[in-house]
């Protein structure tokens, strides 16, 4: 089982947060949002809830991919986490290294925070026309 969606880069992406990363449906981003790595996300809460219910266990893999147009290559980051079955946000999807859960928390006990993404990857995320593909699977 898998769920896919897209998000986009933004000039204010810093990816400096040590314990979380986030995708948001918001189109704008201030420099204070240092965990946000994708804006204008197109995930749907109803579909995500169906995906969560279909999982056989709580471990998930999140694959974040983008195409580096300068070097014409695909770059991917992979994150392993545990699903939060109580996820209930139609605006934001937060993945945390901690076990803290609220309705915005999609994943917990993740093996990476935003600051641990490779620097080449985060540099490319600062381009507002950069499309980001996100695949969540078990």
N, C-alpha and C positions, 0 to 999 in steps of 0.2 A: 504494500500500500504506500502511496506517496501523495503529497500535495505540493503543487507548484504555484508560485506567484512571482510578480516582478515589482521592482522598486527602481528608483533613480538616484543618481549622485546629486551632490549639492556643494557649492563652493565653501560652505561653512562646516563641512564634515571634518572633524579633527580626530575622531576615533581614539581618544585618549583615556576613556574610562577603563579602570582596571578590573571591574567586576561585572559589568553588564555590556550588552549591545542591544540595539533596538532598531526596528523598522517602524515607520510611521506613515499614516495616510496624509499627514500634513504636507503641504507643498513647500513651505518655508521652514527655515531652521536658523536659530541663533547660535552663536558660538558657545553658549552655555550648554547646549545639547551634545555633550562630548561622548555620549554613548551611541548616538544615532549614526547608523551607517547606510541608511537608505530612506528616501522620502518618496511621497506620492505612491506608496505601496498599494497594490490592488488585491490584497487578500480579502476573503469574505468570511465573516464569523460563522455563519450557518454551515458552510462547507468545512471549515476548520473543526467545528464541533463534531461533525460526522466523521472526519478523519480521526480525531482523538478517540472517539468511541470504537472505531474499527481496529485500533492498535491491540496487538496481542500481549505486549508488555509496555513498560514505561520508558524504555530507552529509544531515543531518536537520534538521527544523524541529520544535520542541517548543512547542505552544500550551497555555498554562495559563489556564484560564478559571474565573470565579466570578461568582455573581450577588450584587450589592450589594442586600440586602433593604431597606435604609433608603431608598435612592434608586431602587430598582427598575430597575437597569440591569446589563447584563453588562459585566464588565471582563476584558480579556484581556492577557496578556503573551506575547510570542513570543521564542523563543531559537533561534538557529542554531548548530549544533555539528557535529562529526564523530563518527560512531559508533565505539565501541570494540568490535571483533568478539570480544574476549576477555571481555566482560562476563559475570559468572557469580555474581551475588549474588541470593539469593532473599529478602533482607531490606531492602537499601538500594540506592537508585539515585542515584549521584552524577554531576553534570554539572560539568565543570571548565573554566575558562578556559585552564589550562595544558595541557601534553601528557602530564602524569603519568597513568599507567594502572596500575590494579590490578583485582582481580576486582569491586570495588564501582563502578568507573568505567564509567558508561554512555556518556557523551559527553565529548569533549575539544575544546579550541580553541573553546569557546563564546564568544558575543559578549556575555554578561552573567553576572555573579555575583549572589548573593542581594541584595546591597546596592543593585544597580542597578534592582531592580524598583520601580515607582512606589510612593510612600509610601501613597497611598490603598489600593492593592492589599494591601500588607503589613499595614496596620491591620486590614483585614477578615479577614486570615488568623489573627488572634489570637482569633477566635471559634471555640470548639471544635465548634460545630454547623455551621460553614461547610463545605459540600461544595466540593471543588475538582475540576474535570475536567482531565485531561491527555490531549492527543492528540499522538502522535508520527507524523510523516509525512515522505515524501520529496518 
